Amino acid sequence: MYFVLRYAPDIDIIHKEFIQYKKKGYLKNILRNLNEYFGRKSSLGCIMVEKENGPDDYVDDLREDIYTRFKALRTFL
């Protein structure tokens, strides 16, 4: 999901799709899960994505970037 949030040409479209799935009942626990795994920069989700991604020449603080993108998603939802 991080790669989608990072590279989507129009993030608003992605956010709107999330809302549609949420309204249909497919994402019942999404906010709870996002808060648990991406609620802080030191949360397990941020650490796991950072490890999976590896070093990134284009982002100085990869974990901060991960956290910020998921925070924007949480705020939108």
C-alpha positions as CSV (number, residue, x, y, z in Angstrom):
1,M,0.0,0.0,0.0
2,Y,2.9,2.4,0.7
3,F,4.0,2.2,-3.0
4,V,0.5,3.0,-4.1
5,L,0.3,6.0,-1.7
6,R,3.8,7.1,-2.8
7,Y,3.5,6.7,-6.6
8,A,-0.2,7.2,-7.4
9,P,-0.5,10.0,-10.0
10,D,-3.7,11.2,-8.3
11,I,-3.9,10.3,-4.6
12,D,-7.4,11.8,-4.4
13,I,-8.7,9.0,-6.7
14,I,-7.2,6.4,-4.3
15,H,-8.7,8.1,-1.3
16,K,-12.2,8.1,-3.0
17,E,-11.9,4.4,-3.8
18,F,-11.1,3.7,-0.1
19,I,-14.2,5.6,0.9
20,Q,-16.3,3.5,-1.6
21,Y,-15.0,0.2,-0.2
22,K,-15.5,1.5,3.4
23,K,-19.1,2.4,2.6
24,K,-19.7,-1.1,1.2
25,G,-18.5,-2.6,4.5
26,Y,-15.3,-4.1,3.2
27,L,-12.9,-2.1,5.4
28,K,-14.6,-2.5,8.8
29,N,-11.4,-2.2,10.9
30,I,-9.3,0.0,8.6
31,L,-9.0,2.9,11.0
32,R,-8.2,0.7,14.0
33,N,-5.6,-1.2,12.0
34,L,-4.0,1.9,10.4
35,N,-3.8,3.6,13.8
36,E,-2.2,0.4,15.3
37,Y,0.3,-0.2,12.6
38,F,1.0,3.4,11.4
39,G,-0.1,5.6,14.3
40,R,3.5,6.6,15.2
41,K,6.7,6.8,13.3
42,S,8.0,4.0,15.5
43,S,4.9,1.8,14.9
44,L,5.4,-1.7,13.6
45,G,3.9,-1.0,10.1
46,C,6.3,1.9,9.5
47,I,9.3,-0.3,10.5
48,M,8.1,-3.3,8.4
49,V,7.6,-1.1,5.3
50,E,11.0,0.6,5.8
51,K,12.7,-2.8,6.0
52,E,10.9,-4.1,3.0
53,N,11.7,-1.0,1.0
54,G,15.4,-0.8,1.9
55,P,17.6,2.3,1.4
56,D,16.0,5.0,-0.7
57,D,18.2,7.5,-2.6
58,Y,15.2,9.9,-3.1
59,V,13.9,10.1,0.5
60,D,16.1,11.2,3.4
61,D,13.9,9.9,6.2
62,L,12.0,6.9,4.7
63,R,10.2,6.0,7.9
64,E,8.9,9.6,8.2
65,D,7.7,9.4,4.6
66,I,5.9,6.2,5.3
67,Y,4.3,7.6,8.4
68,T,3.2,10.8,6.7
69,R,1.6,9.0,3.8
70,F,-0.4,6.7,6.0
71,K,-1.3,9.6,8.3
72,A,-2.8,11.4,5.3
73,L,-4.8,8.3,4.5
74,R,-6.0,8.0,8.2
75,T,-7.0,11.6,8.2
76,F,-9.0,11.3,5.0
77,L,-10.8,8.2,6.3
